[in-house]
Amino acid sequence: MRLNHRFALIFSVFGLAIAAAFQIIQFRDVHRASYASARGMADVTTSAVAALVSDEAREGRLSPLSIHLQSIVREAGLASIVAFDSRGRRILGRYDSAASLRRKLHPGVSMEDSYDGIYDLEKSEYLGRYGYGQICVSYHIEALRERMEKMDAQSIRFGVMSFIAIALLAWLLGTWLGLRLDRLVPRLEHLPDDPENFRPIKVSGKDEFSRVAAAFNRLGSRLKEETRRRLDLEDERSDLMAMLVHDLKTPLTVISSGIALLEESTAQANKRTFQLLRLSVGRLRRMVEDILQLNRLEAVDESLEISPVDLASLIRSCAKDFEIIAEEKKHEIALDLPEKSPSAVMGDSVLLRRVLDNLLYNAIEHTPPDGKIIIALTEEKNAITVSVSDSGPGIPLEARADIFRKFFSKEMKRHVGNVGLGLALCEKVVLRHGGIIAISDAAPHGAKFYFTLPASKAA
């Protein structure tokens, strides 16, 4: 349900509740006023009749009075006038019908609770030789109840019309308020996703909605400015990073060539020194290339050179290139590949090779002498998984959550060593290929890095 509809429904329900409450109060007040007026008239009439009967009883003229009371009953529309002596014996009675003569009086029952349509009101008076007696005057109240029922029916008709009018007004008011909020809510939802295309809302008035809209405009403008500033800084950072990497690659190439020339003209005893120099230069070159590649992958518009990639062949090539480094550290690189050629994956072969290089290089760095490194490939359910397991100390659980970040804390580095930007690059490459990368424990000990990529549908 849309916001304006919810507002309209809520306002309508409240409007109906208020109208119903007013209608109930009106019914109750009308009933109370009608019964109070009828009781007042009955009290006055009963007092007058009681005074008349008392006067005539003192004079001993009850017999002539009975004829006069009959005319009062008929003209006033009373049900009956009955007098009782001090012993409760009826000494006088006049009735409008035989039914009134047969009915039992109930003077203690209120007008509202009368169950036979007749209200009995009793007064105590001195009746001469009869002592203090009771004069009971009975009133027909059916006509009063009929008038009240007609008034109730008219009130109900008026109430229904009022309900409809109030509900319609409340619906319109709720719709108006909801539409004002509806203009703001979608803009609020979309602002974090696309702050660059923010457009302010037109503000008119000084009510709360206008103040909210004005605050939203200020927020959107600041967020738009901050986003543009951040993007400008990001472009500057990318340009600076590219220039630095380019400037570093040139001296590295010169250093590498110089080491090769010096090695040719140096005695055999210093060969080991030149090998270490070559390894250090190679490591520095790899770090520079990782920075450059990671910077490119973080750009949203960086496209991949997609083609079918045979991961098994890529693994064999990578293992062969690292044989010299592994032999220097007395490591064994073992391959666990399926006999049947696995399906190809669609991806960038250069970037996927960089992932394998980084994972294998980290495994060599963190495996002690005489250790074993296993590169395995498995295929199941249209997905191919590549894992690199070492026999080093492993990665503690508290370090695994941040292991793929570019700059994780020193406390984590104390456990896992200096991994540079290689693992961050691995994660970026795998995610851009629609895969996942993770870490687990190797058997019997060590760390196991693995990534899973979707197999090529065309394979």
C-alpha positions as CSV (number, residue, x, y, z in Angstrom):
1,M,0.0,0.0,0.0
2,R,1.4,3.4,-1.0
3,L,2.1,6.0,1.7
4,N,-0.6,8.4,0.6
5,H,-3.2,5.5,0.7
6,R,-2.0,4.6,4.2
7,F,-2.3,8.2,5.4
8,A,-5.7,8.5,3.8
9,L,-6.9,5.2,5.5
10,I,-5.5,6.3,8.9
11,F,-7.1,9.7,8.7
12,S,-10.4,8.2,7.6
13,V,-10.5,5.7,10.5
14,F,-9.7,8.5,13.0
15,G,-12.3,10.7,11.4
16,L,-15.0,8.0,11.6
17,A,-14.0,7.2,15.2
18,I,-14.4,10.9,16.2
19,A,-17.7,11.2,14.3
20,A,-19.0,8.0,16.0
21,A,-17.9,9.3,19.4
22,F,-19.8,12.6,18.8
23,Q,-22.8,10.7,17.6
24,I,-22.9,8.5,20.7
25,I,-22.5,11.5,23.0
26,Q,-25.3,13.2,21.2
27,F,-27.6,10.2,21.5
28,R,-26.9,9.9,25.2
29,D,-27.4,13.7,25.9
30,V,-30.7,13.7,24.0
31,H,-32.0,10.7,25.9
32,R,-30.9,12.2,29.2
33,A,-32.5,15.5,28.4
34,S,-35.8,14.0,27.2
35,Y,-36.2,11.7,30.3
36,A,-35.2,14.5,32.6
37,S,-37.9,16.8,31.1
38,A,-40.5,14.0,31.3
39,R,-39.5,13.3,34.9
40,G,-39.8,16.9,35.8
41,M,-43.3,17.2,34.4
42,A,-44.4,14.0,36.0
43,D,-43.0,15.2,39.4
44,V,-44.9,18.5,39.1
45,T,-48.1,16.7,38.1
46,T,-47.8,14.1,40.8
47,S,-47.2,16.8,43.5
48,A,-50.4,18.7,42.3
49,V,-52.5,15.6,42.3
50,A,-51.2,14.5,45.7
51,A,-51.9,17.9,47.2
52,L,-55.5,17.8,45.8
53,V,-56.1,14.3,47.2
54,S,-54.7,15.3,50.6
55,D,-56.9,18.4,50.8
56,E,-60.1,16.5,49.9
57,A,-59.3,13.6,52.2
58,R,-58.9,16.0,55.1
59,E,-62.3,17.4,54.4
60,G,-63.8,14.0,54.0
61,R,-64.8,14.5,50.3
62,L,-63.1,11.6,48.6
63,S,-66.2,10.3,46.9
64,P,-66.9,13.5,44.9
65,L,-63.2,13.8,44.2
66,S,-63.1,10.4,42.4
67,I,-65.3,11.8,39.6
68,H,-63.0,14.8,39.2
69,L,-59.9,12.5,39.1
70,Q,-61.4,10.4,36.3
71,S,-61.6,13.5,34.1
72,I,-58.0,14.3,35.0
73,V,-56.9,10.8,34.0
74,R,-58.8,11.1,30.7
75,E,-57.7,14.7,29.8
76,A,-54.1,14.3,31.0
77,G,-53.6,10.9,29.3
78,L,-52.6,9.3,32.6
79,A,-52.7,5.5,33.1
80,S,-54.1,5.7,36.7
81,I,-54.3,7.7,40.0
82,V,-54.3,5.5,43.1
83,A,-54.3,6.4,46.8
84,F,-53.4,4.1,49.7
85,D,-53.9,4.6,53.4
86,S,-51.3,4.2,56.1
87,R,-51.9,0.4,56.1
88,G,-51.5,0.1,52.3
89,R,-55.1,-0.4,51.6
90,R,-56.5,1.3,48.4
91,I,-58.9,4.0,49.3
92,L,-59.2,5.6,45.9
93,G,-58.4,4.6,42.3
94,R,-59.2,5.8,38.8
95,Y,-57.9,4.1,35.6
96,D,-57.9,4.8,31.9
97,S,-58.5,1.1,31.0
98,A,-59.0,-2.4,32.4
99,A,-55.4,-3.2,31.7
100,S,-54.2,-0.4,33.9
101,L,-56.6,-1.7,36.6
102,R,-55.0,-5.2,36.4
103,R,-51.3,-4.1,36.3
104,K,-49.1,-4.1,39.3
105,L,-47.7,-0.8,40.3
106,H,-43.9,-0.5,40.5
107,P,-43.1,3.0,41.7
108,G,-39.5,2.2,42.5
109,V,-38.6,1.6,38.8
110,S,-37.0,4.5,36.9
111,M,-38.6,5.9,33.7
112,E,-35.7,4.5,31.6
113,D,-36.1,1.0,33.0
114,S,-39.8,0.7,32.8
115,Y,-40.7,-2.6,31.1
116,D,-44.4,-2.1,30.4
117,G,-44.4,1.4,29.0
118,I,-45.9,3.0,32.2
119,Y,-43.9,5.1,34.7
120,D,-45.2,5.1,38.3
121,L,-44.4,8.0,40.6
122,E,-45.4,8.0,44.3
123,K,-45.8,10.8,46.8
124,S,-46.5,10.6,50.6
125,E,-49.3,12.8,52.0
126,Y,-51.5,13.2,55.1
127,L,-54.9,11.9,54.3
128,G,-56.9,12.9,57.4
129,R,-58.5,10.0,59.1
130,Y,-56.6,7.6,56.9
131,G,-53.3,8.8,58.3
132,Y,-50.2,9.2,56.2
133,G,-50.8,7.5,52.9
134,Q,-49.3,7.2,49.4
135,I,-50.6,8.7,46.2
136,C,-49.3,7.0,43.1
137,V,-49.8,8.5,39.6
138,S,-48.9,6.4,36.6
139,Y,-47.9,7.9,33.3
140,H,-47.9,6.4,29.8
141,I,-44.4,6.8,28.3
142,E,-44.8,4.9,25.0
143,A,-45.3,8.2,23.1
144,L,-42.1,9.6,24.7
145,R,-40.2,6.5,23.6
146,E,-41.7,6.7,20.0
147,R,-40.6,10.3,19.7
148,M,-37.1,9.4,20.9
149,E,-37.0,6.5,18.4
150,K,-37.9,9.0,15.6
151,M,-35.2,11.4,16.9
152,D,-32.7,8.5,16.9
153,A,-33.6,7.5,13.4
154,Q,-33.1,11.1,12.2
155,S,-29.8,11.3,14.2
156,I,-28.7,8.1,12.6
157,R,-29.4,9.5,9.1
158,F,-27.6,12.7,10.0
159,G,-24.8,10.7,11.5
160,V,-24.3,8.5,8.4
161,M,-24.1,11.6,6.2
162,S,-21.7,13.1,8.7
163,F,-19.6,9.9,8.7
164,I,-19.4,10.0,4.9
165,A,-18.5,13.7,4.8
166,I,-15.9,13.3,7.6
167,A,-14.4,10.2,6.0
168,L,-14.2,11.9,2.6
169,L,-12.5,15.0,4.1
170,A,-10.2,12.8,6.1
171,W,-9.3,10.7,3.0
172,L,-8.6,13.8,1.0
173,L,-6.5,15.3,3.8
174,G,-4.6,12.0,4.2
175,T,-4.0,11.7,0.5
176,W,-2.7,15.3,0.3
177,L,-0.3,14.7,3.2
178,G,0.7,11.3,1.8
179,L,1.4,12.7,-1.7
180,R,3.7,15.3,-0.2
181,L,5.7,12.7,1.6
182,D,5.5,10.4,-1.4
183,R,7.5,13.0,-3.4
184,L,10.2,12.9,-0.8
185,V,10.5,9.2,0.1
186,P,11.7,7.9,-3.4
187,R,14.2,10.7,-3.6
188,L,15.6,9.8,-0.2
189,E,15.8,6.2,-1.3
190,H,17.7,7.0,-4.5
191,L,20.0,9.6,-3.2
192,P,22.7,7.3,-1.8
193,D,22.7,5.3,-5.1
194,D,23.1,8.3,-7.4
195,P,24.1,11.5,-5.5
196,E,25.6,13.0,-8.7
197,N,22.2,13.3,-10.3
198,F,20.5,14.9,-7.3
199,R,17.9,17.5,-8.1
200,P,16.4,19.6,-5.4
201,I,12.7,19.5,-4.5
202,K,10.6,22.7,-4.9
203,V,9.8,24.1,-1.4
204,S,6.8,26.2,-0.8
205,G,5.6,27.3,2.6
206,K,7.1,27.1,6.1
207,D,5.3,24.0,7.5
208,E,7.0,20.8,8.8
209,F,6.9,19.2,5.4
210,S,8.6,22.2,3.7
211,R,11.3,22.2,6.4
212,V,11.9,18.5,5.8
213,A,12.1,19.1,2.1
214,A,14.5,22.0,2.6
215,A,16.7,19.8,4.9
216,F,16.7,17.1,2.2
217,N,17.8,19.7,-0.4
218,R,20.7,20.7,1.8
219,L,21.7,17.1,2.4
220,G,21.5,16.2,-1.3
221,S,23.5,19.3,-2.3
222,R,26.3,18.6,0.2
223,L,26.4,14.9,-0.8
224,K,26.5,15.8,-4.4
225,E,29.4,18.2,-3.8
226,E,31.2,15.6,-1.7
227,T,30.8,12.9,-4.3
228,R,32.2,15.1,-7.0
229,R,35.1,16.1,-4.8
230,R,35.8,12.4,-4.0
231,L,35.6,11.4,-7.6
232,D,38.0,14.2,-8.5
233,L,40.4,13.1,-5.8
234,E,40.1,9.5,-7.0
235,D,40.9,10.5,-10.5
236,E,44.0,12.4,-9.3
237,R,45.0,9.5,-7.2
238,S,44.7,7.1,-10.1
239,D,46.7,9.4,-12.4
240,L,49.4,9.9,-9.7
241,M,49.5,6.1,-9.1
242,A,49.9,5.4,-12.9
243,M,52.7,7.9,-13.2
244,L,54.5,6.6,-10.2
245,V,54.3,3.0,-11.4
246,H,55.4,4.0,-14.8
247,D,58.4,5.9,-13.4
248,L,59.3,3.0,-11.2
249,K,59.3,0.4,-14.0
250,T,61.9,2.2,-16.0
251,P,64.6,2.2,-13.3
252,L,63.7,-1.4,-12.4
253,T,64.4,-2.4,-15.9
254,V,67.7,-0.6,-15.9
255,I,68.7,-2.3,-12.6
256,S,67.7,-5.7,-13.8
257,S,69.8,-5.3,-17.0
258,G,72.7,-4.0,-15.0
259,I,72.6,-7.0,-12.7
260,A,72.6,-9.3,-15.7
261,L,75.7,-7.6,-17.2
262,L,77.6,-7.6,-13.9
263,E,76.8,-11.3,-13.4
264,E,78.4,-12.2,-16.7
265,S,81.7,-10.5,-15.8
266,T,81.8,-11.6,-12.1
267,A,83.5,-14.6,-10.6
268,Q,81.4,-17.8,-9.9
269,A,81.7,-17.2,-6.2
270,N,79.4,-14.2,-6.3
271,K,76.7,-15.9,-8.3
272,R,74.6,-16.4,-5.2
273,T,74.6,-12.7,-4.6
274,F,73.4,-11.9,-8.1
275,Q,70.6,-14.5,-7.7
276,L,69.3,-12.8,-4.6
277,L,69.5,-9.5,-6.4
278,R,67.5,-10.8,-9.3
279,L,64.9,-12.3,-6.9
280,S,64.6,-8.9,-5.1
281,V,64.2,-7.0,-8.3
282,G,61.6,-9.5,-9.5
283,R,59.7,-9.1,-6.2
284,L,59.8,-5.4,-6.5
285,R,58.6,-5.5,-10.1
286,R,55.8,-7.8,-9.1
287,M,54.7,-5.3,-6.4
288,V,54.8,-2.4,-8.8
289,E,52.7,-4.4,-11.3
290,D,50.2,-5.4,-8.6
291,I,49.7,-1.7,-7.7
292,L,49.1,-0.8,-11.3
293,Q,46.8,-3.7,-12.0
294,L,44.8,-3.1,-8.7
295,N,44.4,0.5,-9.6
296,R,43.0,-0.4,-13.0
297,L,40.6,-3.0,-11.5
298,E,39.2,-0.5,-9.1
299,A,38.1,1.7,-12.0
300,V,34.5,1.0,-12.7
301,D,34.9,1.2,-16.5
302,E,38.0,-1.1,-16.7
303,S,37.0,-3.8,-19.1
304,L,38.5,-7.4,-19.2
305,E,39.8,-9.1,-22.2
306,I,37.5,-12.1,-22.1
307,S,38.4,-15.4,-23.9
308,P,38.3,-19.1,-23.1
309,V,41.0,-19.9,-20.5
310,D,42.4,-23.4,-19.8
311,L,43.1,-23.2,-16.1
312,A,45.0,-26.6,-16.1
313,S,47.5,-25.3,-18.6
314,L,47.8,-22.0,-16.7
315,I,48.6,-23.9,-13.5
316,R,51.3,-26.0,-15.2
317,S,52.9,-22.9,-16.7
318,C,52.8,-21.1,-13.4
319,A,54.3,-24.0,-11.5
320,K,57.1,-24.3,-14.1
321,D,58.0,-20.6,-13.8
322,F,58.3,-20.9,-10.0
323,E,60.5,-24.1,-10.0
324,I,63.8,-22.1,-9.6
325,I,62.4,-20.1,-6.6
326,A,61.0,-23.3,-5.0
327,E,64.3,-25.2,-5.4
328,E,66.2,-22.3,-3.8
329,K,63.9,-22.6,-0.7
330,K,63.9,-26.5,-0.9
331,H,60.2,-26.6,-1.6
332,E,58.3,-29.2,-3.6
333,I,55.5,-28.0,-5.9
334,A,52.9,-30.8,-6.5
335,L,50.1,-30.6,-9.0
336,D,46.7,-32.3,-8.4
337,L,45.0,-32.0,-11.8
338,P,42.2,-34.2,-13.2
339,E,43.2,-36.7,-16.0
340,K,40.4,-35.5,-18.2
341,S,40.8,-31.9,-19.4
342,P,38.5,-29.7,-17.4
343,S,36.1,-27.2,-18.9
344,A,37.4,-23.8,-19.8
345,V,36.4,-20.6,-18.0
346,M,35.6,-17.3,-19.7
347,G,38.1,-14.7,-18.4
348,D,41.2,-12.6,-18.8
349,S,44.1,-15.0,-19.0
350,V,46.7,-12.4,-17.9
351,L,44.7,-11.5,-14.8
352,L,44.0,-15.1,-13.9
353,R,47.7,-15.9,-14.3
354,R,48.4,-13.0,-11.9
355,V,46.1,-14.6,-9.3
356,L,48.0,-17.9,-9.6
357,D,51.4,-16.1,-9.4
358,N,50.4,-14.2,-6.2
359,L,48.9,-17.2,-4.5
360,L,51.8,-19.5,-5.3
361,Y,54.4,-16.8,-4.4
362,N,52.7,-16.2,-1.0
363,A,52.7,-20.0,-0.4
364,I,56.4,-20.2,-1.1
365,E,57.1,-17.2,1.2
366,H,55.3,-18.7,4.1
367,T,56.4,-22.3,3.8
368,P,59.5,-23.4,5.7
369,P,62.4,-25.4,4.0
370,D,61.6,-28.9,2.9
371,G,57.9,-28.0,2.8
372,K,55.3,-29.0,0.2
373,I,53.0,-26.8,-1.9
374,I,50.0,-28.4,-3.7
375,I,48.1,-26.8,-6.5
376,A,44.8,-28.6,-7.1
377,L,42.0,-28.2,-9.7
378,T,38.5,-29.7,-9.3
379,E,35.3,-29.3,-11.4
380,E,31.8,-29.9,-10.2
381,K,28.3,-28.4,-10.9
382,N,29.4,-26.1,-13.7
383,A,32.1,-24.6,-11.5
384,I,35.9,-24.9,-11.4
385,T,37.8,-24.6,-8.1
386,V,41.6,-23.9,-7.9
387,S,43.3,-24.2,-4.6
388,V,46.9,-23.5,-3.4
389,S,47.9,-25.2,-0.2
390,D,51.1,-24.8,1.7
391,S,52.6,-26.5,4.8
392,G,53.5,-23.3,6.7
393,P,52.1,-22.1,10.0
394,G,48.7,-21.3,8.6
395,I,46.4,-18.2,9.0
396,P,44.7,-17.7,12.4
397,L,41.0,-17.3,12.4
398,E,41.1,-13.7,13.7
399,A,43.2,-12.7,10.7
400,R,41.1,-14.3,7.9
401,A,38.4,-11.6,7.8
402,D,40.9,-8.9,6.8
403,I,43.4,-11.0,4.8
404,F,42.1,-9.7,1.4
405,R,42.2,-6.1,2.4
406,K,44.8,-3.8,0.9
407,F,45.9,-2.4,4.3
408,F,45.0,-4.6,7.3
409,S,46.3,-3.9,10.8
410,K,49.7,-4.5,12.1
411,E,48.4,-7.1,14.5
412,M,47.2,-9.2,11.6
413,K,50.5,-8.7,9.8
414,R,52.3,-10.1,12.8
415,H,50.5,-13.4,12.2
416,V,50.5,-13.7,8.4
417,G,53.6,-11.8,7.4
418,N,53.9,-9.1,4.6
419,V,51.5,-10.1,1.9
420,G,51.5,-6.6,0.2
421,L,48.7,-6.0,-2.3
422,G,48.8,-9.4,-3.9
423,L,45.8,-10.9,-2.1
424,A,43.7,-7.7,-2.6
425,L,44.5,-8.0,-6.3
426,C,43.5,-11.7,-6.3
427,E,40.1,-10.8,-4.7
428,K,39.4,-8.0,-7.2
429,V,40.2,-10.3,-10.2
430,V,38.1,-13.2,-9.0
431,L,35.1,-11.0,-8.2
432,R,35.3,-9.3,-11.6
433,H,35.1,-12.8,-13.1
434,G,32.0,-13.6,-11.2
435,G,33.7,-16.0,-8.8
436,I,34.5,-16.3,-5.1
437,I,37.8,-16.5,-3.2
438,A,38.4,-17.7,0.3
439,I,40.8,-19.3,2.8
440,S,40.7,-22.5,4.9
441,D,43.1,-24.8,6.7
442,A,45.3,-27.2,4.7
443,A,45.9,-30.8,5.7
444,P,47.7,-31.7,7.9
445,H,48.7,-28.0,8.6
446,G,49.1,-24.8,6.7
447,A,46.9,-22.4,4.7
448,K,44.7,-23.2,1.8
449,F,43.7,-20.4,-0.6
450,Y,41.1,-21.3,-3.2
451,F,38.9,-19.6,-5.7
452,T,35.9,-20.8,-7.7
453,L,34.9,-19.6,-11.2
454,P,31.9,-20.5,-13.3
455,A,32.7,-23.0,-16.1
456,S,32.2,-21.8,-19.7
457,K,28.7,-22.7,-21.0
458,A,30.2,-23.2,-24.5
459,A,32.5,-25.9,-23.2
